[in-house]
Amino acid sequence: MRGVSTAGAGLLGAALIGCRGGGDEPAAPSTGATAAPASKAQAAAAPGKPKSGGILRYASSSAIAHFDPHQSVTPASQTNLWHLIGNQLVRMNSTKLLVEGDLAMSWENPDPQTFVFKMQPNARWHNEAPMNGRPITAQDVIYSLKRTATNEPLFVRKSQYGNVKTFEAVDDRTVKLVLSEPSVPFLATLGDVYETVVAKEVVEKHGDLKQVQAAHGGGPFMVDKSTFDKDVGGKFRRNPDYFKKDAAGGKIPYLDGIEYQFIGDASALYAALTTGKVDIGSVPPENEADFRRGNPNWQINEIKGLSRDGILLNTSKAPFTDVRVRLAISHALDRNLILKLGRGRGTLTPAVSPAMEYWSLPSAELQKYPGFRKEGDKAAIEKDRAEAKKLLEAAGHKDGFEMPMETTTAYSYNLLAETAIPQLQAIGLKFKITLLEWGVLKEHEATGNFTIAASNWYSGPEPDLHLYLYHHKAGGRNYSKLDDPELNSLIEKQRVEFGREARRELIYKAQRRQLDLAAPVWIISPGGLSVQAPHVRDYGARPVAAAWDNETVWFDKA
């Protein structure tokens, strides 16, 4: 069975991480200048009046290495825990793709470099030690943002706040952030799925937030820490003191609770779905037709992926210091065949996922690049591989070379390696898979302790999160150690360009330059099929890997 959990988010947040296709464009994250006004939670998407009660059951194949949101490299820790029990200052509406208030009830920009947020006056931590229901304050927000920006390798999103000149809690209910220069994507960055607000006293008590015992929040649900195990699952119950209300002024969340199971085997996960043991899930491509026939009343949503599969090349280590070797690998790949044999559903991807259709390099142009040819164009593929051999010979590797390639079976990353390696053998490159635990692989990426790896990375629906973080010399997840002055300059310019079309052209140029550098070697953006039982309301297709919308999910059944 093909891998069906393509990016590491739990099924509760998005059966597969993705973004709507077609003509939908991500409005706020596209420009960084538009935002949904902070308002009461909406619960009007489904017909009928929302009802309270019920336990939402879901299962996930998304492994969780640890629960620290500020060090996490997969949305799984967020969708399976923090989005249920915690809050952010602002967040990305997971279906409309607009930045909206969470702890923030409003914000303003007195000048292009300053953001001032007014916080909800009645937001409180859960009524459990050590916070015991105390108010969530601006000081908590500032502490959390500064912690995310910690200048250590494991804080992989530290670069997202490199342009913040001052973090200030003006008073208990006012957060002020002053940037070193105007920034188009900054608000979307604040709304990224990892920006959980945490309490300083909890970090000081536990040392970090990696264990579930340190999972304290003020969100719609409370986790049962005595039974929760990241390798098994756990239970959540409604927070009776949650500060938000629905559009009619009623209490949320509607659900009594949530039950989560970790099921690592894709076949077992699908069986749980078809036997009625879970209410939401994802369906592998080979089971789609049977599922549609057997479950005509289920809501089925096809999801385009925001995550990207790729081959990570460490440009600080030979032979990948030589761009000719990196390009040879990219040229030799038949990406359509990798998609067919591996994921089964998805799209060939440049640096910016095609899920962001407006910003991603168009497929018609992408197909002009070696390795991205039209499906079945054997002549072009053979020509690309001949060119790849010439590049290797020019780089001093006429007879190729042998090397281990790191990957993991988690999220089926190994399928990427298994389908790519035979293609690379055609140009004389012999790679042998080294399987690692998922957490070990991600630690190797973050610390640079690798030479080549097959992996996957998720980023939110803002192009800067796909560019700066992974390709700029200061990017917190620039695991390739790439430092190209031309690419750095293009990425920096798009961050301060408020003209939509002018910014897109800079983003196109950045993607073209990245293709010429081949680090990482991007391959596909996996997609998926999310499904939900007929009685589940206001869940829907979620382009963003987020579970916070579960505060307004309800059951329409007796």
N, C-alpha and C positions, 0 to 999 in steps of 0.2 A: 504494500500500500504506500502511495506517495505521502510525503510529509504534508500535513495539513495545517500545522500551526506555524505560519510563515515568519513571524517576527517576534514571537515571545510575549505577546499580550495574552492575558487570560480571556476565555470566552465571554466572561462577564463584561469586559470592556469592549471588545470587538471580536467576533468569532474568528476573524482574521483581521489583522491591521490593514486598513486600506482607505481608499477615498473614492467617492463616487466618480464615475466616468461621465461620458457624454459631454454636454455643454456646461455643466456646473463648474463654476470657478470659485476658488476660496477667496471670498471678498476681503474680510479683515486681514487674515494672514498674508494676503497677496500684497498689500500696500503698507501694512503696519500703521496706517493712519485712520482706519475705520474700526469701530468697536460697537458691539451691542450694548445698549445702556444697561447698567445694573438694575435688576428688577426681581420681583418674586418669581419663584420657580414656576415654570409653565407646565400645565397638565391637560392641555386641550387637544393634543394631537390625535387621540383616538376618540371615536364617538362614544357617547354615554358619560355618565358621571363617575369619576374614579371611586373605587371602593377600597377600604382598608382591609388588611388581612392577607394571609397566605405566606408561604415560604418559597422563594425562588431557588430552584435547584440548578446548579450548573457544574460542569466538569471542564478541566483544562489540561492540555498536554504541555503547558508552558512551565518549564522548570524555573524555580526561583533559587538563586544562589544565596541571597540574603535579602533583608527587608529595608536596608538603609536607602531611603529615596534619593539622597543627595550623592550617593556613590553608585546607584543602580545603572546598569547598562541595558536593561530590558524593561519594557512597560509591565511585565508580569507582576513585579512586586507592587506596582501601582494599582493595576486593575484588580488584582486578587486581594488587596489589603487597603492601601492608603486612600484610594479614591472612595472607599466605603466608609472609612473611619475618620478621614481627615479633611482638610480644606486647603485652599490656596488663596493668595491675594486676589488674583484673577484667574480665569481658566478659559480654555477654548471650548465653545459650544460644540459638542461632538457630532452634531448633525448639520448645523448651519455654518460651521467653521467661522464663527465670529467670536471675538474676545468678549467675555462677559464678567461681571463682578461675581465674586464668591464671598470672601471676607470683605472685599471692597464693595461699598454701596454706591460710590461715585468716584470719579477722578477728573483732574483737569491738567492742562498744560499751560502754565502761566508764560512759558517761553518754550522754544523748540527742544531745549535740553533738560527741561524739568518736568517731572511727573509728581503730582500730589494726590494721594489716595485717602479718602475718608472711609473708615471702616464701620462695619455693622456694630451698633452699640450693644447688642444683646448676644453676641457670639461668645460661647463658653466652651472650655474643655470638658470632656466627659467627667462625670462625677465619680472619679476613682483616683486613688493615690498615684502619683504625688501631687497632681494639680487640683483634684477635688472640686472640679466645677468652677475654677476661677475664670475670669474673663480672658479671652484671647486678645492680646494687645499688639500695638504697633511694634513694641519691643520684640515680641515673638517673631513678627514678620522680618524685622531687620536681622535678628539673630539667624534666622533660617536662610535668608539670602546671602549673608556673609559666610555662612557655613558652606553653602553650595559653591561659593567663590574661593574656597580654601585652596591655596596653591600647593597641592599635592597631587601625584599622579592618579590616585583612585577617585578624586573628585573630578570626573571626566567632563563636566559642563562648566568648569570654572571660567573658561574663556567667554561664556555668554555674558558675564558681568565685568569683563575687562574694561568696558567703556563707562562704567559707573564711577564717577568721581567721588560722590558722597552718598552714604546710606544714613538716613536720619529718621528717628522717631520724634516728630515734633511734639507730640503728646501721646497719650495712650490710644488715641483713635485716629492719628494722622501719620501717614508714611510719606516721606519726601525722598525722592531719588533724583540726583543731579548727574547728568551724563557729561562726558568730556566733549561730545559733539552730538548733533542731532542723529537719530537712528530710526530708520524706517521700520525695521523688524522688532524693535525693543518690546513693544507691548505684547506681540505674539510670543516672544521669548519668555516673558513673565507668565504667559498662559500655557507654557509647555507642560506636558503631563507629569513631569518629575518635580515640580516646584512646590512640594508639600511644606506647609508651615508646621514646625515642630517646636517642642518646648525645651528650653535650655536645661531645666532641672532634670529632664529625662535623660538627655545625652550625658550630663554629668554623673547621673546615677549609674548608668549602664556602660558608659565609655563610648558607645556608638549605638546605632539603631538597627543592627543586623539581626537581632533575635526578636521574635514576636513579643516577648515580654516588654520590649521597649516601644511597642506600638500603641501610643496614646494619641488621641485626636479629639476633635470636637464635631466630627461629621455625623451623617445621618444614621450610621450603624456603629455598634460596638462589637469588637471581636472577643470571642470566648478564648482567652489565652491559655486556659487549662487544657483545652482539647486541640488547639490549632497546631498543625504540623505541616510545614511547607512541602513535605514529601507525601502527605496523605490527604490533607484538606482540613476543613474546620467549619465553624458556625459563627454567624453574626446575628445579633438581635437589634431590633429598633432602638434608637436613642430617644427616650421619651422627652428629652429636654432640647431637642434640636431647634436651633433658632430660626430656621426658615419656615415659610408658609407657602401654600400653593396660591394660585391666582385668585381663588375665592376666599383666601384667608384661613383655609383649613390646615390642619397639621400634616406634615410629611416627616418621614417617609410613610408611604401607604403600606408597604410590606411589613409583616411581623418580623421577618428575618430572611437570611440567605444561607444556603448550605453549599459549600464548595468542596469538590473532590479533585484531587490531582490524579489523572490517569495518563501515564506516559505513553502507553501503547495506542496507536491511532485506531486499530481495529476495535479494541475494547472501548475506546471513546465513542466511536460510531455506534457500537452496539448499545451503549448506555443511552444514546440519543434515540435510537429506533425502538427501544423497549420501554420508553416512557420514563426512564429514570432521571432524565434531566429535561429542563424546559427550554433551554437555548443551546446552540452549538454550531458546529461547522461540518460541512459535508465534503469528503474527498471527491475529486473529479470523476473517478471511476464509479462512484455510488450515486451520482447526481440523478440519473434517469430513474433508477429504482426508487430513490427517496421521493422524487416528485410524484411518481405513480402511487406510491403507498401512503403519502401524506398530503393530499390535495388541499387541506385546510390550513396547513402551516404557511407562515409568511417566509418567503425565501428572497434573500437579497444578495446579488452579486457584488463583491467588493473589489475595488482596485487597491493595490498595495501602496503604502507609503514607505514600507521597508525596502531594503535593497540587498540582494545577494551579490557577493563579490569575492574576488581573490585579493587578499591583502598582501602587498609586497613592501618589505621594509627597505626603503631607499638608502638607509644608512649602512646596509650590509651588502657585500658582494654576493651574487652578481647583479643585484637589483639597484646598485648605484648607477648602472648604465641604462639609460632610457631605452636603448635599442633592445635590450633583453626584455624589459617590461612590455614594450610594444609588440615584440615577437609573441609573447603569451597572449596578449589581447587579439592580435591578428589571427592566431591559429584557432580560436574558439568558434564553434558553430553554436551560437547562443540559442537559436531556435530549437536545436536538438537537445540542448541542456534543459530548456524549459519543458519540452515534451516528455523527456525521460525522467526528469526530476520532479519539479513542482506540479506540472500538469495544467496550471492556470497562472497567468501573469503576463507581463509585458517586458520587452527588452528595455533596459534603462541606461541613461547617461547619469551624470552626477546628481541631477534633480529628478526625483521620481516622476514618471509620466502621470501619476495620479493628480499632480498639479499641472493640468494640461496647459494652462496659460504660460507657465514658466519653464516647463521641461522642453528640451530641444526636440523639435518635431520629428516624428518617426521617419518621414520622407528624407530628412537631412541625415538622420542617424544611420539610415541604411546605406549611405554613401561611404561610411567608415568601414575599414576591414574588421571582420569579426561580427558585424551587425547586419549582414546581408539579408535579403529577403529569404524566407523559408524555401528550401529546396533549390536554391541557386547554386548548384554544385560547381559550376565553372568559376563563379566568383569566390567560392570558399577555397577551391584548389589554388586559385591565383593568390589569395591572401596567405595561404600556408607557404607557398613558394616564396613570397616576400618575407614571411617570418623567418624562413631558413636563411635568407640573405642577411637579415638583420643579425641573427645569431652568429653567422660567420664573420660579419664585420666587427662584432663585439668580441671575437676570439673564441667562440663556442661552436665551431663548425660541426663537431661531433656531439653537441649537446652537453648535458650534465645530469647528474642524479642528485636528488635532495628529498628529505621528508617534507610533507605538507601537513600542517596541523589542522585539525577540525574536530567536530564533536557529533555524536548521534542526536543530541538534543535539538529539537526543532527541525530535524532532518538536514542539518547543515552538511552532513556527510554525503548526501545525495549530490550536492554541488560538486564536491571533490571527485566522487565516483564517476560522474558523467564528464567532467572536464579532463581528468587525467588521461584517458585513452586518446582524446583529441590532441593533447600536448605531446603524446608519444609520437605522433605523426611528424613532428618537427625535431625529434631527437631528445626531447625533455622527458626524463623519467622521474616521476614523483611517487613516493610511497606514503600512504596515509598514516599519520600518527594520531590516534584517537585520544582525546583528553576529556576530562570532566568539563562541563560547560563553564563553570566558574573559573577553572584553571585557564581555559582558553581565553576568556575575557580578561583575566588578570595579565596574561602574557601580552595581549594586545595593548592594554593600558600602560604597561611598563616597558614595552619594546622588546620583550624577551621572546622574539620569534623572528623567522626569516620570511616564511610564506605561510599563509593560512587561508582556508576557505570558511567564510563566515557570513553573517547577516547583521544589518544595523537598521534600527528604526529612528526616524526623525519626524517631527510634527509637520503640519501643513503650512510651512513658511519656507521659501527657498533658501533663505540665509542659514537655516538650521541644517540644510543639506550641503551647503557650500562652506561656510566659514568654519564650522565645527570640525569638518573632516579634511579640508584641503588648504586652509590658511596656515601659515607657519606658527601662529599662536593658537590654533584651534585645539580645544581640549581633547578631541577624539581624532586628531591628525596622526593616527597610528602609523601611517606610511612614512612619517618624518619628512613630508614633502615641504620644500621651501623654494618656490619658484617666484621670482619678483614680479613677473607679468601676471601670474594668476593671483598672487597676493593683492596686487593693485586693483585688478578687476573686482575681486570680492569686496575690497574696502570701498570702492566707488559705488557699488550697488547698494551698500548699506545706507548711504547718505543721499541717494537719488530718489526724490519723491515723485518724479514724473513716471507714471506707470509704464508707458511704452519705452521710455529711455532706460528705465531700470531693467525691463525685460531684455533689451538688447545687450546690456552689460552682463546679465545672467546667461544669455546665450553665448556670449564671447567667453565667459568663464568656463562653461561646459565644453566648448570647443577646445580651449587650451588644456583642460583636464584630460580630454581624450588623447591629446598629443603627448601627455606626460604619463598616462596609463598607471596611475597610482592613486587610489586602488584601481584594479581592473573591475569595473562595474559590469554586471551581467544581466540580471533580471530583477524586476520588482514583482514579487509573488502576489497573486490575488487569491480570492477564496469565495466561498458560498456560505453566508451565515443564515441560520434558520431559527425560528422561534415558534413555540407551541401556540395554538389558536387563542388560548386564554390570556396570553401575555400581552399587555397593552403598554404603549408609550416606550417601547424599547427600540425598535426600528433598526435600520442599517446605520452603523456608526463608522464614519470615515476615520475618526481619531481613536487611538487606543486609550479610551477613557471609560471609567465605570461610574463617574459621579452622577450621570443621568439616572442611575438606579434609584435615586431619591424620589423620583416621580413615576417609577414603574408600578403598575398595579395589575391585579388579576380580575378578569371579567368572567367569573364563573360562580355558581351557587356554592 
